[in-house]
């Protein structure tokens, strides 16, 4: 059985479409949030690495697979609780997406590679595809989530988060981030984070 990329991607999106959380599009339509998030991730992957492998594309697509089923408040609302939640999510998401690849004909080495990408294994060692995934996730945060996120936290915390986000990105990712259209408030916070 040959690997079937379209079937794997369709199955990932079928799960995204079950997300009860909604995103309102520019024309007022409501779509499942994870469907929207994956479209944004794929869009930035096309810009960041247009020749990405199918396995990286599926890892990007399945980055938040069924995430809504494990809400943040299911873990202690502490810093340790947050990191424990994030680690558990990555492992769960990797396992679930890995099962889809396995069932869609992907050999074990490619399935394990996709799972490793979702878990961001090798990021600190400079592994290229993991860095691309991290860049894309950071770009989607800055483009799609930052404006609302900043309203929920004080300025100092936002600046610290921006600093951490910035150092996670490659130079290419940083250059792309500087091209994202932002509100004046967001631009000011980014400027402050970057020491401007």
MODELLER restraints for C-alpha pairs under 7 A, 6 or more apart:
rsr = mdl.restraints
at = mdl.atoms
rsr.add(forms.Gaussian(group=physical.xy_distance, feature=features.Distance(at['CA:1:A'], at['CA:105:A']), mean=5.24, stdev=0.5))
rsr.add(forms.Gaussian(group=physical.xy_distance, feature=features.Distance(at['CA:2:A'], at['CA:105:A']), mean=5.40, stdev=0.5))
rsr.add(forms.Gaussian(group=physical.xy_distance, feature=features.Distance(at['CA:2:A'], at['CA:106:A']), mean=6.98, stdev=0.5))
rsr.add(forms.Gaussian(group=physical.xy_distance, feature=features.Distance(at['CA:3:A'], at['CA:104:A']), mean=5.92, stdev=0.5))
rsr.add(forms.Gaussian(group=physical.xy_distance, feature=features.Distance(at['CA:3:A'], at['CA:105:A']), mean=4.33, stdev=0.5))
rsr.add(forms.Gaussian(group=physical.xy_distance, feature=features.Distance(at['CA:3:A'], at['CA:106:A']), mean=4.60, stdev=0.5))
rsr.add(forms.Gaussian(group=physical.xy_distance, feature=features.Distance(at['CA:4:A'], at['CA:104:A']), mean=5.53, stdev=0.5))
rsr.add(forms.Gaussian(group=physical.xy_distance, feature=features.Distance(at['CA:4:A'], at['CA:105:A']), mean=6.32, stdev=0.5))
rsr.add(forms.Gaussian(group=physical.xy_distance, feature=features.Distance(at['CA:5:A'], at['CA:54:A']), mean=6.84, stdev=0.5))
rsr.add(forms.Gaussian(group=physical.xy_distance, feature=features.Distance(at['CA:7:A'], at['CA:104:A']), mean=6.70, stdev=0.5))
rsr.add(forms.Gaussian(group=physical.xy_distance, feature=features.Distance(at['CA:8:A'], at['CA:100:A']), mean=6.17, stdev=0.5))
rsr.add(forms.Gaussian(group=physical.xy_distance, feature=features.Distance(at['CA:8:A'], at['CA:101:A']), mean=6.06, stdev=0.5))
rsr.add(forms.Gaussian(group=physical.xy_distance, feature=features.Distance(at['CA:8:A'], at['CA:104:A']), mean=5.94, stdev=0.5))
rsr.add(forms.Gaussian(group=physical.xy_distance, feature=features.Distance(at['CA:9:A'], at['CA:58:A']), mean=6.47, stdev=0.5))
rsr.add(forms.Gaussian(group=physical.xy_distance, feature=features.Distance(at['CA:12:A'], at['CA:62:A']), mean=6.34, stdev=0.5))
rsr.add(forms.Gaussian(group=physical.xy_distance, feature=features.Distance(at['CA:13:A'], at['CA:35:A']), mean=6.54, stdev=0.5))
rsr.add(forms.Gaussian(group=physical.xy_distance, feature=features.Distance(at['CA:15:A'], at['CA:66:A']), mean=6.73, stdev=0.5))
rsr.add(forms.Gaussian(group=physical.xy_distance, feature=features.Distance(at['CA:16:A'], at['CA:32:A']), mean=6.86, stdev=0.5))
rsr.add(forms.Gaussian(group=physical.xy_distance, feature=features.Distance(at['CA:16:A'], at['CA:34:A']), mean=5.13, stdev=0.5))
rsr.add(forms.Gaussian(group=physical.xy_distance, feature=features.Distance(at['CA:16:A'], at['CA:35:A']), mean=5.05, stdev=0.5))
rsr.add(forms.Gaussian(group=physical.xy_distance, feature=features.Distance(at['CA:16:A'], at['CA:66:A']), mean=6.71, stdev=0.5))
rsr.add(forms.Gaussian(group=physical.xy_distance, feature=features.Distance(at['CA:17:A'], at['CA:32:A']), mean=5.59, stdev=0.5))
rsr.add(forms.Gaussian(group=physical.xy_distance, feature=features.Distance(at['CA:17:A'], at['CA:35:A']), mean=5.91, stdev=0.5))
rsr.add(forms.Gaussian(group=physical.xy_distance, feature=features.Distance(at['CA:18:A'], at['CA:32:A']), mean=7.00, stdev=0.5))
rsr.add(forms.Gaussian(group=physical.xy_distance, feature=features.Distance(at['CA:19:A'], at['CA:32:A']), mean=5.27, stdev=0.5))
rsr.add(forms.Gaussian(group=physical.xy_distance, feature=features.Distance(at['CA:19:A'], at['CA:33:A']), mean=6.52, stdev=0.5))
rsr.add(forms.Gaussian(group=physical.xy_distance, feature=features.Distance(at['CA:19:A'], at['CA:34:A']), mean=6.34, stdev=0.5))
rsr.add(forms.Gaussian(group=physical.xy_distance, feature=features.Distance(at['CA:19:A'], at['CA:68:A']), mean=6.71, stdev=0.5))
rsr.add(forms.Gaussian(group=physical.xy_distance, feature=features.Distance(at['CA:20:A'], at['CA:32:A']), mean=6.35, stdev=0.5))
rsr.add(forms.Gaussian(group=physical.xy_distance, feature=features.Distance(at['CA:21:A'], at['CA:32:A']), mean=5.79, stdev=0.5))
rsr.add(forms.Gaussian(group=physical.xy_distance, feature=features.Distance(at['CA:21:A'], at['CA:33:A']), mean=5.50, stdev=0.5))
rsr.add(forms.Gaussian(group=physical.xy_distance, feature=features.Distance(at['CA:22:A'], at['CA:30:A']), mean=5.86, stdev=0.5))
rsr.add(forms.Gaussian(group=physical.xy_distance, feature=features.Distance(at['CA:22:A'], at['CA:31:A']), mean=5.42, stdev=0.5))
rsr.add(forms.Gaussian(group=physical.xy_distance, feature=features.Distance(at['CA:22:A'], at['CA:32:A']), mean=4.56, stdev=0.5))
rsr.add(forms.Gaussian(group=physical.xy_distance, feature=features.Distance(at['CA:22:A'], at['CA:33:A']), mean=4.76, stdev=0.5))
rsr.add(forms.Gaussian(group=physical.xy_distance, feature=features.Distance(at['CA:23:A'], at['CA:30:A']), mean=5.43, stdev=0.5))
rsr.add(forms.Gaussian(group=physical.xy_distance, feature=features.Distance(at['CA:23:A'], at['CA:31:A']), mean=5.38, stdev=0.5))
rsr.add(forms.Gaussian(group=physical.xy_distance, feature=features.Distance(at['CA:23:A'], at['CA:32:A']), mean=6.04, stdev=0.5))
rsr.add(forms.Gaussian(group=physical.xy_distance, feature=features.Distance(at['CA:23:A'], at['CA:33:A']), mean=4.89, stdev=0.5))
rsr.add(forms.Gaussian(group=physical.xy_distance, feature=features.Distance(at['CA:23:A'], at['CA:36:A']), mean=6.91, stdev=0.5))
rsr.add(forms.Gaussian(group=physical.xy_distance, feature=features.Distance(at['CA:24:A'], at['CA:30:A']), mean=4.50, stdev=0.5))
rsr.add(forms.Gaussian(group=physical.xy_distance, feature=features.Distance(at['CA:24:A'], at['CA:31:A']), mean=6.57, stdev=0.5))
rsr.add(forms.Gaussian(group=physical.xy_distance, feature=features.Distance(at['CA:38:A'], at['CA:61:A']), mean=5.23, stdev=0.5))
rsr.add(forms.Gaussian(group=physical.xy_distance, feature=features.Distance(at['CA:40:A'], at['CA:140:A']), mean=6.44, stdev=0.5))
rsr.add(forms.Gaussian(group=physical.xy_distance, feature=features.Distance(at['CA:41:A'], at['CA:60:A']), mean=6.28, stdev=0.5))
rsr.add(forms.Gaussian(group=physical.xy_distance, feature=features.Distance(at['CA:41:A'], at['CA:61:A']), mean=6.85, stdev=0.5))
rsr.add(forms.Gaussian(group=physical.xy_distance, feature=features.Distance(at['CA:41:A'], at['CA:136:A']), mean=6.21, stdev=0.5))
rsr.add(forms.Gaussian(group=physical.xy_distance, feature=features.Distance(at['CA:41:A'], at['CA:137:A']), mean=6.76, stdev=0.5))
rsr.add(forms.Gaussian(group=physical.xy_distance, feature=features.Distance(at['CA:41:A'], at['CA:140:A']), mean=6.38, stdev=0.5))
rsr.add(forms.Gaussian(group=physical.xy_distance, feature=features.Distance(at['CA:42:A'], at['CA:60:A']), mean=6.64, stdev=0.5))
rsr.add(forms.Gaussian(group=physical.xy_distance, feature=features.Distance(at['CA:42:A'], at['CA:61:A']), mean=6.57, stdev=0.5))
rsr.add(forms.Gaussian(group=physical.xy_distance, feature=features.Distance(at['CA:44:A'], at['CA:136:A']), mean=5.80, stdev=0.5))
rsr.add(forms.Gaussian(group=physical.xy_distance, feature=features.Distance(at['CA:45:A'], at['CA:136:A']), mean=6.08, stdev=0.5))
rsr.add(forms.Gaussian(group=physical.xy_distance, feature=features.Distance(at['CA:55:A'], at['CA:110:A']), mean=6.75, stdev=0.5))
rsr.add(forms.Gaussian(group=physical.xy_distance, feature=features.Distance(at['CA:55:A'], at['CA:114:A']), mean=5.55, stdev=0.5))
rsr.add(forms.Gaussian(group=physical.xy_distance, feature=features.Distance(at['CA:56:A'], at['CA:114:A']), mean=6.56, stdev=0.5))
rsr.add(forms.Gaussian(group=physical.xy_distance, feature=features.Distance(at['CA:56:A'], at['CA:129:A']), mean=6.98, stdev=0.5))
rsr.add(forms.Gaussian(group=physical.xy_distance, feature=features.Distance(at['CA:59:A'], at['CA:114:A']), mean=5.48, stdev=0.5))
rsr.add(forms.Gaussian(group=physical.xy_distance, feature=features.Distance(at['CA:59:A'], at['CA:117:A']), mean=6.23, stdev=0.5))
rsr.add(forms.Gaussian(group=physical.xy_distance, feature=features.Distance(at['CA:59:A'], at['CA:118:A']), mean=5.57, stdev=0.5))
rsr.add(forms.Gaussian(group=physical.xy_distance, feature=features.Distance(at['CA:60:A'], at['CA:133:A']), mean=6.50, stdev=0.5))
rsr.add(forms.Gaussian(group=physical.xy_distance, feature=features.Distance(at['CA:62:A'], at['CA:97:A']), mean=6.39, stdev=0.5))
rsr.add(forms.Gaussian(group=physical.xy_distance, feature=features.Distance(at['CA:63:A'], at['CA:118:A']), mean=5.85, stdev=0.5))
rsr.add(forms.Gaussian(group=physical.xy_distance, feature=features.Distance(at['CA:64:A'], at['CA:93:A']), mean=6.60, stdev=0.5))
rsr.add(forms.Gaussian(group=physical.xy_distance, feature=features.Distance(at['CA:65:A'], at['CA:93:A']), mean=5.26, stdev=0.5))
rsr.add(forms.Gaussian(group=physical.xy_distance, feature=features.Distance(at['CA:72:A'], at['CA:85:A']), mean=6.81, stdev=0.5))
rsr.add(forms.Gaussian(group=physical.xy_distance, feature=features.Distance(at['CA:75:A'], at['CA:81:A']), mean=5.50, stdev=0.5))
rsr.add(forms.Gaussian(group=physical.xy_distance, feature=features.Distance(at['CA:75:A'], at['CA:85:A']), mean=6.20, stdev=0.5))
rsr.add(forms.Gaussian(group=physical.xy_distance, feature=features.Distance(at['CA:90:A'], at['CA:118:A']), mean=6.37, stdev=0.5))
rsr.add(forms.Gaussian(group=physical.xy_distance, feature=features.Distance(at['CA:90:A'], at['CA:119:A']), mean=5.10, stdev=0.5))
rsr.add(forms.Gaussian(group=physical.xy_distance, feature=features.Distance(at['CA:91:A'], at['CA:119:A']), mean=6.28, stdev=0.5))
rsr.add(forms.Gaussian(group=physical.xy_distance, feature=features.Distance(at['CA:94:A'], at['CA:115:A']), mean=4.48, stdev=0.5))
rsr.add(forms.Gaussian(group=physical.xy_distance, feature=features.Distance(at['CA:94:A'], at['CA:118:A']), mean=5.53, stdev=0.5))
rsr.add(forms.Gaussian(group=physical.xy_distance, feature=features.Distance(at['CA:94:A'], at['CA:119:A']), mean=6.44, stdev=0.5))
rsr.add(forms.Gaussian(group=physical.xy_distance, feature=features.Distance(at['CA:95:A'], at['CA:115:A']), mean=6.67, stdev=0.5))
rsr.add(forms.Gaussian(group=physical.xy_distance, feature=features.Distance(at['CA:98:A'], at['CA:111:A']), mean=5.47, stdev=0.5))
rsr.add(forms.Gaussian(group=physical.xy_distance, feature=features.Distance(at['CA:98:A'], at['CA:112:A']), mean=6.98, stdev=0.5))
rsr.add(forms.Gaussian(group=physical.xy_distance, feature=features.Distance(at['CA:98:A'], at['CA:114:A']), mean=6.91, stdev=0.5))
rsr.add(forms.Gaussian(group=physical.xy_distance, feature=features.Distance(at['CA:98:A'], at['CA:115:A']), mean=5.86, stdev=0.5))
rsr.add(forms.Gaussian(group=physical.xy_distance, feature=features.Distance(at['CA:101:A'], at['CA:111:A']), mean=5.85, stdev=0.5))
rsr.add(forms.Gaussian(group=physical.xy_distance, feature=features.Distance(at['CA:102:A'], at['CA:111:A']), mean=6.35, stdev=0.5))
rsr.add(forms.Gaussian(group=physical.xy_distance, feature=features.Distance(at['CA:117:A'], at['CA:130:A']), mean=5.65, stdev=0.5))
rsr.add(forms.Gaussian(group=physical.xy_distance, feature=features.Distance(at['CA:120:A'], at['CA:130:A']), mean=5.66, stdev=0.5))
rsr.add(forms.Gaussian(group=physical.xy_distance, feature=features.Distance(at['CA:122:A'], at['CA:130:A']), mean=6.75, stdev=0.5))
rsr.add(forms.Gaussian(group=physical.xy_distance, feature=features.Distance(at['CA:123:A'], at['CA:130:A']), mean=5.58, stdev=0.5))
rsr.add(forms.Gaussian(group=physical.xy_distance, feature=features.Distance(at['CA:123:A'], at['CA:131:A']), mean=5.96, stdev=0.5))
rsr.add(forms.Gaussian(group=physical.xy_distance, feature=features.Distance(at['CA:134:A'], at['CA:169:A']), mean=6.72, stdev=0.5))
rsr.add(forms.Gaussian(group=physical.xy_distance, feature=features.Distance(at['CA:135:A'], at['CA:169:A']), mean=5.12, stdev=0.5))
rsr.add(forms.Gaussian(group=physical.xy_distance, feature=features.Distance(at['CA:135:A'], at['CA:170:A']), mean=6.75, stdev=0.5))
rsr.add(forms.Gaussian(group=physical.xy_distance, feature=features.Distance(at['CA:135:A'], at['CA:173:A']), mean=5.28, stdev=0.5))
rsr.add(forms.Gaussian(group=physical.xy_distance, feature=features.Distance(at['CA:138:A'], at['CA:165:A']), mean=6.45, stdev=0.5))
rsr.add(forms.Gaussian(group=physical.xy_distance, feature=features.Distance(at['CA:139:A'], at['CA:177:A']), mean=6.01, stdev=0.5))
rsr.add(forms.Gaussian(group=physical.xy_distance, feature=features.Distance(at['CA:143:A'], at['CA:180:A']), mean=6.31, stdev=0.5))
rsr.add(forms.Gaussian(group=physical.xy_distance, feature=features.Distance(at['CA:147:A'], at['CA:186:A']), mean=6.54, stdev=0.5))
rsr.add(forms.Gaussian(group=physical.xy_distance, feature=features.Distance(at['CA:150:A'], at['CA:158:A']), mean=6.25, stdev=0.5))
rsr.add(forms.Gaussian(group=physical.xy_distance, feature=features.Distance(at['CA:159:A'], at['CA:189:A']), mean=6.24, stdev=0.5))
rsr.add(forms.Gaussian(group=physical.xy_distance, feature=features.Distance(at['CA:159:A'], at['CA:192:A']), mean=6.88, stdev=0.5))
rsr.add(forms.Gaussian(group=physical.xy_distance, feature=features.Distance(at['CA:159:A'], at['CA:193:A']), mean=5.00, stdev=0.5))
rsr.add(forms.Gaussian(group=physical.xy_distance, feature=features.Distance(at['CA:160:A'], at['CA:193:A']), mean=7.00, stdev=0.5))
rsr.add(forms.Gaussian(group=physical.xy_distance, feature=features.Distance(at['CA:162:A'], at['CA:190:A']), mean=6.73, stdev=0.5))
rsr.add(forms.Gaussian(group=physical.xy_distance, feature=features.Distance(at['CA:162:A'], at['CA:193:A']), mean=6.04, stdev=0.5))
rsr.add(forms.Gaussian(group=physical.xy_distance, feature=features.Distance(at['CA:163:A'], at['CA:193:A']), mean=5.50, stdev=0.5))
rsr.add(forms.Gaussian(group=physical.xy_distance, feature=features.Distance(at['CA:163:A'], at['CA:194:A']), mean=6.96, stdev=0.5))
rsr.add(forms.Gaussian(group=physical.xy_distance, feature=features.Distance(at['CA:166:A'], at['CA:174:A']), mean=6.82, stdev=0.5))
